[in-house]
């Protein structure tokens, strides 16, 4: 008998990123904890036998993809035009200021 593997598309949110108010969000890397979580998460999706992982070109997404791919031994690459919505014109408000008034 032949084992038929149905193609699947898994959508995975990137891991914990390092918030830096002096740098646009699209340039944020993962935190050390984010790297650890991505590596650990790889065991969760390994059962789906991914053959390739795609990510946006943002560092945090590429680092998430690389950590998962390295753990489950598959390839990964980034795709131009696939990313979070553009927030380059939006400033991040401090938590305290958000709750003023």
Protein Blocks (a to p, Z undefined) as FASTA:
>chain_A
ZZdddddddddddddddddfkbcfklpccdfklmmmmmmmmmmmmmnopabdcddfbfkl
mmmmmmmmmmnopaddddehiacddfklpccddfklmmgZZ
